[in-house]
Amino acid sequence: QVQLVESGGGSVQAGGSLLLSCAASGRAFSPYAMGWFRQAPGKEREFVAAVRWSGDSTYYSDSVKGRFTISRNNAKNTVYLQVNNLKPEDTAIYYCASGRNFFVRSQSSYDYWGQGTQVTVSA
């Protein structure tokens, strides 16, 4: 059974940083794309960032580009999301997901999801 476990969330002030991690187990990690999505209160879950299997191709939403960095360590079965210069509108539950290496911005490309980690940014 595939498990994705996120960690690293917390409460920070605007301008702060966090390192989110997602540890995967249960199937081979390296062949799959990994994505980060987020859901703010009262809003739908949205794409944040994704990285294809090799780590060479990364994708970001316009709202986080230049502030967030996604990376993966296939030897550790872990994907990371470095979040910098946080804004109150970044407050959300952040989910990692594992899935196919195409249409990586689409939630339908992912077949396994973690439980999420809360990020709260105060003004």
N, C-alpha and C positions, 0 to 999 in steps of 0.2 A: 504494500500500500504506500502510495506516495505521500510524503508529508513535507510541508513547507512551513517553517517556523520563523516568523519575523521577530526582530528585537531592535532596540536602540531608540525607540520613540521616547517622548517626554515633553515637558513643558519648558519653553524658552521664551525669551523676549525677542521682539522684532530685531532683525539683524543677526541673530544667533545662528548656530550651526548644529547639526546632528549627523551622525552616521547610522543609517539604517542597514541592518543585515538580514539576510534571509537564508537559512540553512535548509538544504534539500536532502531528502533521503527516500529510499524506496524504489528508485529506478536510476538508470544512468543519467547523470546531470549534463554532461557536455554536449549531447546531440541536440538539446532543446534551447529555444529562445527563452529568456527570462524577462518578465516585465514587472513594472511597478504601476499600480493604479491607486487612486485615492477616492474617498467618499466623504464629503463634508455634510454636516447635519442638514437635512432637508433637500439634499441634492443627489443627483445620480452619480454613480461611480464613473470616474473619468481616467483616461490614460495619462500617465506621467512620463514614463521613460521605459525603454526596452533595449535589450542587447541580444544580438544573435549568438549562435552557439560558440563561435570562435572568439567573441569579444571584440572583433574588429569593427563591427557595425553597430552604432548606437543611434537611438532615436529619442527625441524629446518633444513634449508639448511646448507650444509657444510660450505658455505662462511660466515655465520653469527653465527654459533654455538659457544658459549662461550662469545659472545659479545652482543647478543640480547636476550631479555627475553619476552615471551608472557604470558599474564595472562588475566583473565576475572573476572568480578564482575557481577554475574547473578542478583543480587538485583538492580544493577544500569543499567543493559542492556548495559554494556560497556566492550569492549575488549581493552587491552593496548599492546603496544610494546615499551619496554624500549630498546633504542639503545645506546650502549656505545662504546667507542673506535672507533668512526666513521672514515672511510677511504674515500678518494676521490671516490673510485669505488662504494661506497654506494649511491652516488648521483643518485636520481631517484624520480619518483612519486610513493608514497606508497599507495596501495589500501587495504581496508579491504573487506572481503567477508563473507557471511553466507551460510552455506550449510550442506551437509550430514556428518555424523560422520564416514565415511570410505573413503579410498583413499583421505585423506585430503591434500595430496601434489598436487593433480590434480585440475586444474582450472575447469574441468568439474563437479566436485563435488559441486560447489557453484552456487547458483541460484540468489543471490543478491549481488550487488557490490556498493561500495561507489564511490564518484567522485575523490577521491585521495587527498593526501597532499604532497607537494613538500619538499624533503630533499636535500639540497645542501651542500656538504662538500668540503671545499677548503684546498689545501695542505699547 
